[in-house]
Amino acid sequence: MQYLVFSLHRRPSQSTFTRLYQRTYSSLSSSKRLVNFAKQASIITKDPVWDLVSQLKRERKDEQIHSALESCNIPFLDYVLWKHVVHSPNLNTAISAIEQSQGFGNQLPEGSANARQQTLQLPAWVAFSLLCHKVRTAQDAQDGLLRLTFKHSWTLGSKDRPALLILSTHALAHFDILTPMRKIVEQFLARTIQFPAFHFNALLRGLSGFTRSEEAANLAVSVLEVMSAREVPLWLETYKSLMRDRFVTLQLTKILHTKMVHEGVVPTAEHLEAFLRIFSKHGAVQDSQEYLRAIRRYCVEHGLTVPHGPDVHLRGADLTGTTHPANTLYIGSLRHDCASAFHYLHKLLQLDATHNSRPVTTVPGPSSRHASTKFWSGTKTSVDIFDWTTALISAANDKRTSTSTLVTLFERARERTKQFRPTVATYTVVLRGLLFRGAFDEALKIWNQLLDSDLLLDRKALTVGVQVLARAGQPQDAFYLLNSFMDAQRTSSHAASLPNDKNIAPAVHHWINIIVINEFMVSLLRIRRPDVIFQLWDHLEQLYSVLPNEATLNILLKAAVLATKMDNESVRGTFAHLFHTPTAESSSPIDLIMEQLQSAHPPSVVGIWKDRRAGDVARDIFRTIMYGNWKRLLDVKAPASVVHFKNAEATPLYPLVGLAKSITIPFSTRKDRDAQTKIIPADVHSLEKQPYHPYLSIVPTDLTFSTYIQLLGFTGRASEISLTLAWMRALQIKPSRNTLSIALVFWAEVSLHGPLFEEWAERRKKGESEYGRLVRWMTEWVGEEAPTESDIQKALRAVAKMRDSSFGRS
């Protein structure tokens, strides 16, 4: 029996998916965070400019705006001078008008001081209004916003500049455009701030709007460190914002915990919940136990229903308390210990049965024995499906739990216990567990059970559904499901229906974000469809109104490596690269991708992208990001040079040939040190002509560079590895030993002729090889973290495995 998501003949016209939508950030009043900031700024700073900014959302008659101008001591003539800027149709038009005004001001005679000042200095109220009301698209944020923030508002002083940087942070966070944030934070911390407590806390709340990443967490930590040094208090509301699931990392949580203890801050119930939730999510059992006990103490002190402790399943434990939402969270900390999780759940069932005189095998309904548990997250009276689902996570994570056992656990709970009726989260946990085990047929059956139920699908269910369909050989249906949700998201903010009347949850939050797209792309990578990944990258913002992040770039680089390997494995693929002729693409990206996915199997040629080798296109994208966003990298020099160039695509047996040559060729001598750097910047200078920085949503990490180094190694560009490592060092990205080891393995292929001659040359002190030069430079950079011989051996095996024909197969 074939399971389909929707009947294909019922798909709506594809043209409905190809409209160019962009996520909007239209006004101050549409963003709760900005509204709160403006209200607080008005109250704390006593500056009436915020009331004026609110009124400037729409163009009003002059007499209606007159009183607001008077309260700000702004001459009406100034308003007339800047009115056309404030009420420009879009941000780019406003920026052009500012530049024209400033250009006119520069042409005025020096004697006209007042006129020059009026045209050259951008008033704070104008800048605030543009940031609040005109940043509507991702392109606005990447172009006009940055020009406004860094180029045209340089005259703002300590009173207004911090607020401008905070508004910019909120706008950039809305689109997850993270790269400019380091410069914004540095400028903020370098200034003397008039209202430090308010502005520091407001900046951190703005940062918390970004999706969780190492860079965002590091920026928050740098702000926290300066706050501690300046003795600026961290407000309770800011703690709450920083501990949002979407933003917080485990390391940041530990820093906040330490800061709260050090400063003697008494946590609220919401803080205790957040700490327990985060530590549980990361499987930090001891920390979770500590906060569960803290919640018990809090409940006793405040006359609330007390939860059971973390050790009720142990002999001689304190059994006081009742089933509580905190117990559900605590079970999550046992996600890597299946036995303990179910033992704890079983004990909770026993305690419930004892209190309610009911059999252990059933789950009690609402009880009148005590009032419903009222704590931070609603009510709870007994063990329920949420506890069961949380315990089920540990079974899904445990490799020792077989596929049949996992399915049986799910089915028995559903069939035998009405109170344990699965939620959409329960289905999602089971489906993830089946994917983890490679049980795609079983996952497809349960996915269709979910579709047949009356449960509303949420983002996590969508994500796992797309993965199941793609891995089960139905990538076209996965793509259709994704676009069905996107179409519903665009057309309605209320409960909507998919083509087969399947209800989906109201789009209070966007269903489609970059995490969903990334998971779909990973699934395509697993089924060896890099050709589709390339198309998704090209049309990402057009189709889904999202920008790529570092994870998206990692997937793209891996896809380029896989495509290179796949084409090199076949004669047809090799000839396709040699004799490829340009082809015209369909005008509709939806139609193009649907056509590509008609077959679940990859085509014979997957490594041609934009009529070029996919590896070359991916390399250019990476270099565009590097040179476009960090211009200083143009001045970075490679720490070592190549001895000979290698074309991996033309000589797939190069490692064996190189080994044979090492027996007869004498000690390696380096070529011109500038040889490789001469070939690097040739295609870079045009980047400076681009209207805005490219891919500002991507902040590369160690993993990004590791994948890029692998791409260089597999596409015959190992000669660029030393420069790539120099970029990492210039950007202060700490490399892992794995990254450095793999870099050295590939680098050895273009900097050595044989280890015997290198050792002989060093003993005779006849010079240092280029391989040795890079090793020495690397040691100076990372010290004791430099790769050991054992690390190099592991990297050799890893590279050999990557070169194996089975690499990339599911």
QUIHUSUL-V388224 format. One record per pair of residues at least 24 apart in sequence whose C-alpha atoms are under 6 Angstrom apart, sorted by the first residue. I is the first residue (numbers start at 1). J is the second residue. D is the distance in whole Angstrom. If there is no record, write none. Layout:
I/J/D  I/J/D
//
This chain:
20/542/5  22/545/5  23/545/6  24/136/5  24/137/5  25/135/6  25/136/4  26/133/6  26/136/5  27/132/6  27/133/4  28/132/5  28/133/6  48/72/6  53/129/5  90/134/6  91/134/5  92/144/6  143/692/5  158/193/6  159/194/6  166/203/5  169/206/6  170/206/5  173/209/5  173/210/5  176/210/6  176/697/6  177/696/5  177/697/4  178/697/5  179/696/5  179/699/6  197/232/6  205/241/6  208/242/5  208/247/6  211/246/5  211/247/5  212/246/6  212/247/4  212/248/6  277/329/6  280/332/5  280/333/4  283/333/4  284/333/6  285/333/5  305/373/6  313/344/5  313/347/6  323/382/5  324/380/6  328/387/5  332/390/6  335/393/6  335/394/4  336/394/6  338/394/5  338/395/5  341/391/5  385/420/5  389/426/5  396/433/4  428/461/6  440/472/5  456/503/6  456/504/5  456/505/5  457/504/5  457/505/6  458/505/6  459/511/5  463/516/5  467/520/6  467/523/6  473/600/6  476/597/5  514/546/6  518/552/6  526/810/5  529/602/6  530/559/5  531/606/5  549/697/5  549/698/5  550/698/5  550/699/6  550/700/6  554/704/5  560/614/6  560/615/5  561/711/5  563/606/6  563/607/5  564/607/6  567/605/6  573/605/5  582/611/6  625/694/6  628/687/6  628/693/6  629/693/6  638/722/5  638/723/4  640/770/6  640/774/6  641/673/5  641/770/6  642/719/6  642/750/6  642/751/5  643/670/5  643/671/5  643/750/6  643/751/5  644/750/5  645/750/6  646/716/6  647/716/4  648/715/6  648/716/4  662/753/5  662/754/4  667/757/5  702/735/5  706/739/5  713/746/6  718/747/6  737/787/5  741/787/6  741/792/5  741/795/6  742/795/5
//
